[in-house]
Amino acid sequence: MGFTTDKIRTIAVAGHGQSGKTSLVEHLLYVSGLIDKAESVDSGKTVTDYSQEEIDRKISIYSTLVNLQKDDKLINIWDTPGASDFIGEVIAAFRSSEAALIVLDGRSGVQIETIKYWRDLDRRNKPRLVFANKMDEGRADFDNCIADVKKQFQVDVFPVSFPMGTGDDFKGVVDVLHGKAYKIEGGKEVETEIPAEYQDKYKEALEVLAGAAAEGDEELLVKFIDEGELSPEEISRGLTLAMADNRIVPLFAGSALNNSGLTSLLRFISEILPSPEGALERGVTKEGEEISIKLDPSAPLSAIVVKTSNDQFSGRLSYVKVITGTLSADSEVFNLREEKKERVGKIYKILGKKLSEVKEIAAGDVGVLVKLASTKTNDTLAASADAVPFVRLRTPEPIYSLAVSAIDKKNDDKVSEQLFRACEEDMTLSFAFNAETKQNVLSGMGDLHTSIVLDKVKKQSKVEIQTSIPRIAYRETIQRKSQAEYTHKKQSGGHGQFGRVVLAIEPLPRGEKYKFTNAVFGGAISKGYIPGVEKGVIEAMEKGVSAGYPVVDVAVTVLDGKEHPVDSSEMAFKIAARNAFKDAMRNAGPILLEPIMNLTVFVENSYLGDIMSDLSSRRGRILGQSSPASGIEEIRAQVPHKELLRYAIDLRSMTSGTGSFEMSFDHYDPISGKIADEIIAEAKAFMEEQEE
């Protein structure tokens, strides 16, 4: 059965690690009749945590798509990871969803990853629901969850369901919207009348919910102010309008493991969440201007690839969100990045790892295409080459790196091939050869992220891999003006080699890199040889004189020289200039420059003192501090890159796994003294090792 756009809902389930997201999705599938038994995460048999690495580690690593039917609606659900190392998976799920379901651990309320996901949803202006999970466990506190969300995010929260008791006294939930109670009997929700002791709380919650609905429509607001109440149909209509505009945050209570609260949640998603039709996606014109594109089933086909994965049986899987039109099986589409057509064979809906063939998917739906030859994540597929491509998915910069190589160098190509393939699947992962440091470097969002990738590559390639802390890409520069001359003279029978170069160098402001000036007068060096002089200078700057690092922020002026009518050549002048530059630099106070990174750290305020002290010990400079939410501190600093190579591991240790950070390059700063001496010694040792 095909679903039209108005019958489709897509939602991403997100939240802090261990809040119960995978269990919630598993039990939603169970109560919907799609699986016969809801498995536990520990069993390794859940629908969404099916990869071997997820089974082994008992955590979600990938965003996994499932779908179910409720009434006449198709509901696509993304189960996303909670660990910050896998933020790229969450962002892909957010991109392809019209709403998000934030899962809270009812005992802990809002936690650090919850805050980061909420901020990302704010940037997207995406509607969200909140599910307070684990109401059956000790210390669970629904009222505290409400207060915490209000306090942390400065939003009004409206309970659509609330618990009947908590901990050992938990009996089920009251569905405020439908005026029913759902008790747990035999592991299932059974609809009953609301018990007398919860009638007052229900009436109060219904009034609050009606007020929230009134916010969605001006006529409803007038009626609510005049009459103090709305009909059930008016409440539903108002909530749908308010959700579409992201004006309200509905809150639900329950216990996923007990199948409690799931009926209310599913009914709300089916009945209240707005259709994706009319939702806005961003495109970018040929002139680079961003424009809004409405999700429209009647327009020509356009779709975006939000995720790519490789299946050992089916090959490459491309997860596609259709934005306009309808995507049909056995059709041709145009890949705007590749500027060529792709053949679409079969189209699938997916339930974890189970593929089910469909004939087409409409605008607003997410499906899977297999074995597209050249299509990658972020590609736009369209009916014609004239379509506007969608804005690429923006993911954070990697924050943790490792130098990677096979123990047996003959297998380096095999390892590299596997890692490049991993980067196609994961936009927060990068792998490249660093020509400066002569290392293959794998970068990701943390040590957990990179270790999982490397473990997978080892198993697939059957190659032993060694890792090390990567070398830093330092720079060299000068502190003062200097001048030098060098004559290259060589006679070896026939034509010899001759070139004399006099040049001056001086420092440039940081970041200006390089400037070359020809100030030769009187034809001392013919114009035809000047390009050779500049090539020699550039070659010398590529290796430096102190530690073999590239030279930056230097102005070079060629003052004078001498040539021979027979023996001079461009090569001779290149060699002379290269040596003249090195001699001049040795007398110009050469120093090292180290990369300085912008660092933003998110920690609970109980760890603030330890983090500030640690940053100081890392030669960090604190730029500012703020509290994005109650109990959470955001620290902004600039820290030398050398001091952050293991920060992902160290921060996790200092904060018991709760802290996270973001990092990006800012500028280069001079470095001297003992630290510079150590770096120079290490660089020379590395160069000697490479020569061997």
N, C-alpha and C positions, 0 to 999 in steps of 0.2 A: 504493500500500500504506500503510495506516495503522499507526502505532506506538503500542503501549500504554505507559503510564507506566514500567513496569519495563524497557522497551527503549530509553528515551530518555536521552541524556547531553548536557548543555550546558556548554560551557567557554569562558572568555574568555582570549584570548592577549594578554598585556600585558608591558611591559618598557620599558627606556630606549630613547630614539630610536636608530635605526641598529643595533639588536641583531639585526635580521633577522626580525621578526614577520611582516610581509607575505610575505616570501619563504618562510617556513616554512608558512604557510597555503596559499600557491600550490602548493607542492610536495606538501603533503598531499592537495590536490585532484587533483594529477597522478597520484600513486601509487595513488590510490583509483579512477582511471579516469574521473573526472568531466570532465577537460579533456585534450585531446590533447597539449598542450605547456605547460610551465611557463614563463611569461614573467617577465622581470626587471622590477624597479621602474623602472629607467631607460627601459624600452621604453614605459611608459605603458599597457600592455595587461594588467596583472594583474587578476584577478577582483575583488579587494576595493578596490583604489585606482582606481576608475573615473570619479570626478567630474573635471571639467575642471581644477578648482583643485588636486586631488591630482596629476593628470598633469603640470600645469605646474610644480609645486613639487617633485615627486618625493618627497613625504612623505605619510603617512596623516593625514588630517584628521578623518575620521568613523569611528565604529565600524561595521563592515560585517559582516553576518551571512551565513554559508554553512552548508551541511549536507552530510554525506556518510554513507555506510553502511559499517559495518565488521562483518562477520559478520551477526548479526541485530539489530544496534544502529543507531539513528539518532543521529548525533553532530552537534549544533549547535555551530558555532565562531564566536565573535566575533573579528575582527581589529581591534585597537584602536590608536589613535595613541600615540606615545611622548613627544611634546612636552607639557610641562606646560600649555601654552595650551589643550589640548583634554582636560583632566582630566574634564570633564563627560561626554564620550563614554565614557570608561573606566568611570566610576561607573555609568552606565546598563547597560553590559555586565556589570559585576560583579553588579548587582541581579538580572539575569535568568539568572545562571549558578549552577550548584551547585559549581563548582570553577574555579580559574584556572591557566593555564599561564604561568609567568614565564619569559621568554626572556632569557638572559644572552649577551652577547658574550664568547666564551670567552677573549678576550685581555684583557678589562677586568674581568670579574667583576661584582660588585654596584656599581651606579652610583646617582646621586641619585634619579632617578625610580623605579628599582627599589625603593628604600627607602620612598618615599612610597606606592607601590602596595601594598607588603607591609604597611605600617601600616594601610592602609584594609582590607585583607583580614583583618588581625587584629581590627579593630573589628567585622567581620561574622562572625568565627569561621569563615571559609570555607576549605575544603581547597585546597591548591595543589600543583602539580608544578613542577619546574624543568628547563628544557632548556638545556644549555650548548652554544651554537651556534658555528659557525665553527671547529670543531676541525681543519679542514684548513689554517688560516692560521697564518703565523708568529706566535710569542709566545702561541699558544693553550695554555692550561694547565688541564687538567681537575681535577687535584688542588688547584690554587689556587682554582678555582671552589667546590669542596667546602668548603675551609677558609674561604673568604670568606663563604659563606652561613652556616656555623656561627658564625663570629665576629660577623658583622653582626647576626644575628637570634637568636642563642642557641637554635638548634634543632638537632636531630639530623637529618642528611641521609643518605639511603640510596640509593646508586647502583643503579638498575635496569638501566642499560647504562653501559659505559665504553668509551673510544676505544682502538682498536688503532693506536698511534702518533699523532703530532700534526704539524701543519705539512705539509711535503712528504712526510713519512713516514706520513701518515694513510692507513689502509687500510680502515677501517670501524669497526664497534662489536661488542662482545660483549653479548648479551642475557642478563643474569644470571638473570632469572626463568624463562626457557625453556631455558637451557643451550645456546644456539646463538650462532654468530658470523654477522655479515652484512657481507660484503665488497662493495665497489663494483666492478662490472664492467659496462662499457658504459653508465654513467650510471644503473644500477639496483642495488638491493640483492639479493645472492644469498646464500641461506642455506647455511652450511657448518658443519663441526665446529669447535669452538674450538681454535685453534692451540696447540701444546704450550707456547710461551713465555708464554701468557696463562692457563694452567690454574691456577696457584697464585693469581693475582689473582682469577680467577673464583671459586674455592672460598672465598677469604676474603670476597669480596663477597656470595656466597650465604649464608654464615653470618650476616653482618651483616643481610642482607635477611630471613632467617628470624627473627632477633631482633626486627626491626621488626614482622614479622607477629605474633609472639607478644604484642606490646603490645596487639593488637586484641581479644584474647579470653583470659579467665582460664584456661580449660582448656588452650589452646595454650601459654600461658606456663608452666604447670606441666609440660607434656610437654617443652617446650624446655629447661627447667631440668634435668629428670630425664634426658632422652635426648640433648640437645645438637643435635637436628635435627628438622625437620618435613618432611612429604611435600609435593610440589608443590601438591596440592589444599589442604592446610592452610595453606601459605604464601599462596596466592591468597585463601582465605577470611579469613585474619587481616589481610592488607593491605586488603581491602575494608572490614572493620570499623574498622580503624585510620584509614583515609582518611575514613570517614563521621564519625568523631569528631574529625577534624583533629589527630591525634596524631603523624603522621609527614609528612615531606617527601621524596618520591621524586625522584631526580635522574637525568636522561638526558643522553647525549652524542650529538653528531652534527654534520652539516653540511647545512643545509637545501638549499643550492644544489646539492649533490651527491646529494640524496635519501638521505642517510645518517642512520641512527638513527630514521627515520620509522616503520619496521615495528614496532620495539619500542615506540615511543611510542603508536601507534595501537592495538596489541594491549593495552597497559596500560589505555588509556582505555576500550576496549570490554569487557575482561574484569574489570578491578579497580575502576574508579571506581564508587561506589555509585549505585543508582537514586535519582532525585530524590524518590521517594515517602517521605513522612514528614519531609521537610525543612521548616523553619519559616520562615514569612513573618510580618511584623508588621502587625497591624491596629489601628485606633483606634476605640473605641466613641464613642457620642454624648456620653458623659460625659468624653471626652478621655483615657480610660485605654488604654494600649497593651496589646494581648494577642497571644499567639502563635496562628497559624493553620497547621495542618499541610497540606502539599501532599497532597491526597487525591483520587484519580480517581473515587471513589464518591460524593462529596458534591455538592451543587448547584453549578452553574457560578459561578466567580468568577475574574477575570483582571485584571491590571494593565497599563496602557500604559506601556512603559519607554522608548519613543523615538518621535518623530514626524519625518517628513521629507516634502518635497514633490518629487514626480517630474513632469517636464515632460509625460510621456505618461499616467501613471496617476493623477496628482493627489496628494492627501494620503495618505501611507502611515503607518499606525499599527502599530507593532511591539508585539505583545501576548504576555505570558507568562501561560499558564493555570495557576492555582494549585489550583483544585478543579474537579472535573467535567470536562465535554467541551464545547468550543466548536464548534458546527456551522454550516455554511454555510446561508444563507437562513433565519436565525432572528432573534429579537428578544432584545436584552439591555437591561439597565437601567443607565444611566450615573448613578452615585450622586452625583457632583458636580452634574450638571445636573438631577438628579431627574426624568429623563424617559427614555423608551425610545429606543434606536437600532436601526436595521435593519442587520443584518449580511448583506451580500450574499455575495460570493465570499471564500474564505479562500485564502491563498497561503503556500507555503514559498518561501524566497528564496535565491538563489545569487549574491551580489554585487548585480547589478541585474536579474538574470533571475528572473521570477516564474513559479512553477509551481502551478497550482490543485490544492487538496486539498479533500476533503469535510468534514473535521473535524480538530481537533488536541486531543490529550488533555492532562490535567494534567501539568505538567513540560515541555511543548513550547512553542516560540516560533514564532509565525506572524505574518503580515502581513494587515491589513484595509485596504481602500481606501475612500476617500471617505466616511468617517464624518462626519456633518454638524457635530457640536459636540464630538467627543471630542479631548482633548489629552493630552500627556504627564502621567503621574501619575494619570490617571483610573482609577477602578475600575469594571469592567463586571461585572455579576452577573445571576443569574437572576431576582432580585427586589429590590425596594426595601429589604427588611429586612436585606440582607447588610451585613457590617461592611467599611467601606472600608479599603484598605491604606494604611500610612504613606507619605506622599509621599517621593519621592527627595530626599535632602538633598545639595545641591551647594555648593561653596565660593562665597563672595562675590566678585564681580568686583573686580579689582585695578588695572585700567587703563582710563582714560576719555578720550573725545574729544568735543568739541563738533562737531556735524555739521549741515551745511545744504547745500542745492543752491545752485550759483553763481547760477542764475536762480531767484529766490525763488518764482516761479510753480510750480516743480516740487517744492517742499518736501513737499507732501502725498504725491506719488508716492514720494519717497524714504522718508518715514515709514512708508507702507504696507508697503514691502518690508522695512524693518528690523523692524517689528512681526511680520511673518511669520517672519523669521529667528529672532526670540526665541521663537516657538512651537516651533521645532525644537531650540533650544539653551537649556537651563536655566541655563547659566552666562553668558548674554548678557542684557543689559537695555538698553532704550531708552525714554527718557521726556523730557518737557519739564520743565525745572527752572524753576518759576515765579520763584524768587528770582534766578537768574542770567540768566533770559530766553534760555536756550539749550536746544536739543535735544541730549541727551547719550547717547552710545553707550558702554556699559561692558562689558568682557570680561576674559579671563584674561591678556591681554598684547597687545603691539603686533602680533604675528603673527596672533593671533586676530581682532582688529578689522580689520586690513588685508585679510585674506581675505574677511571678511564684506562690507566696503565694496567690494572689487573685484567681488564677485559681484553686489552690488546695482547697481553702475554698468553692468555688462554687461546685466543683466536689464531695467533701467529706461531704459537709454541716456541717463542724466542725469549731467552733470558735478557732482561733489561736492567741497566744500571742508571741511577739518577744521582745528581749532585746539585748543590746550590749554584745557580748560574752566575757567571762573571758579570760584573756591572759594566755598562757602557760608559766609562769615564771619558773625559775630554782633556786636552792640553791647551794651554794658552800662554801668553806672555804678559809681563808686568811693565815693561819699559821699552823704549825705542832701542834699536840696534842696527848695525850695518855690517855687511861682510862681502867679501869678494872671493870668487873661486875660478880657477882656470883649469879647464879639462883639456889635457894635451896627451895625445897618444899617437905613436908612430909605429906602424907594423907593416911597412912595405906598401908601395903604391900610395893612394890617398890616406892621409892620417885623419885624426879627429882633433879639432881645436874649437874652443869656445870659452870666452871669459865673460863673467857676469858680475856686476856690482849691484847689490840691492839693499834696500832699507826696509825694516819692518817696524810696526808700532801697534799697540793694542787698539782694538775697536770696542765700543760699548757692548756689554753682554747681550748676545742674541743676534748681532749683526753678521756673524759668521765669517765673511771673507770679502776683501776688496783688492783688486789688482789694477795698478796704474803703470803705464809705460811713460817714463820721463826721460827717455834717452834722446839726446839732441846730436845733431851733426852726423848722423848715420853710423855711429859707433857700432850699433847692432842693426842690421837690415830688418825692415818690417817683416820680411818673410820668416825670420827666425824668432820673432816675439812669441808666436803661439807655442813654439817649443819651450821657451823660457817659462811661460805660464803652466804648461803641462808638467814641467819639472817641479815647480812650486807646489802644484796640487798634489803630485805624487808624494812629495816630502810631507805635506800636511796630513796625508792619509795615515801616516805612521808615527808622527811625533818624534821627540828625542828623549823624553824622560822614561816613558813606559810603553811606548808603541801605540798610544791612543791617538785618535784623530785630533788635529789642531783646529781650533775655531777662534773667531773674533780677532783676526789679525789682518791688518792692511799691509800690502806688499807693494813697494815701488821700485821699479827697475831704473837705476840711476845712470849706469854706464856699462861699457863692455868692450870687447874687442873680437874681431873675427879675422879669419884667414881666407884669402881669395880662393884657395883650393881645398883646404882641409876642413873648413867649417861646414856644419850641417845642423838641421833641426835637432837631431839626436844629441849632438855634442853640446848644444846650448841647453837642452833639457837636463843632461847630466850635470852641467855646470850650475844651473839654477837650483837643482835639487840639493846639491852639496852646499851652495851658498846660503840657501834658506836654513839648512840645519845648523851651519856655523853661526848665522845671525841669531837663531833662536836660542842657542846655548848661552849667548851673552845677553839675552833679553829677559832674564829672570823667569824661566819657564816654571809653570805651576800646573797642578792638576785641578780639574773642575769635576764636581760630582753632581749627579742628578738629584734634584730636590722634588719631593712628591707632595701634592696636596692630599691630606689625610682627613677623613671624617669618620669619627668613631661613635657608635651608638652603644651605650651601656646603661644598666640600671644604676641609679644614683648611689647605691651602696658601694659600688666599685669605683666611683669617680676619683677619689684620692689616689688609689693605686694606679689608675690609668694615667693621671696627670704626672705622677712621680716617674712612671715608666717612660713616658714620652720625653721627659727631661733627660733621663739617662740615655736616651737614644739620640741626643743632640737635637731634639725637636723644638720648634718654636710654636707656642700656643697662639692661635689667631683669634679664637673666640669660643664661646660656650653658650648653649641655649637648651631649653627644655621643650622639645616638640610635643611631649605628652607627660602627664604626671608620672613621676618616678623614673623617667627616662632622660638621660643626658646626651646631648649631641656635642661632641668636642671637635673643633676644627683646628688643624695644625699643619705645619710644614716640617717634613722630616726627611733626612737623607735616605735615598733609596737603599743604600747598603744596610741601614738599620731596620729595614722592613721586610727583608727577604723571608723571615720566618714569623712575621707578625700574625699571620692567620693562625698558626699553631699557638703562639704565645698568648694571643688575646683569648683564644678559647680556654686555655689553661687558667688565665687570670680571672675569668668571669664565669667559670663553671659552664662554659658552652653557650652563655646567653648573649655575649657581646658580638657585634658585627662591625664591619668597616667598609668604606669605599675609598679608592685611591686613584689618582691621576697625576701625570707628569706636569710640573709647573716650570721649572727653570734649572739652570746650572749655577752652582756656587763654588768659589775657590776652596781648596782644601790644602792644608800644609801640616808640617810637624810629623809626629810619630805615625799618625794615621796615613798620611801621604807616603811616608817611607815604607810602611807595610804594604801598601797597594803597589808601589813601584817594584818592590822585591817579589811580590806574588806575580806581577805581570811578566817580569824578566824570567822567572822560573817557568811560567806557562809557555813563553816563547821558546825557551830552550827545549822544553818537552815536545813542542810541536816540531822543532827542527830535527829531533831524534826520530 
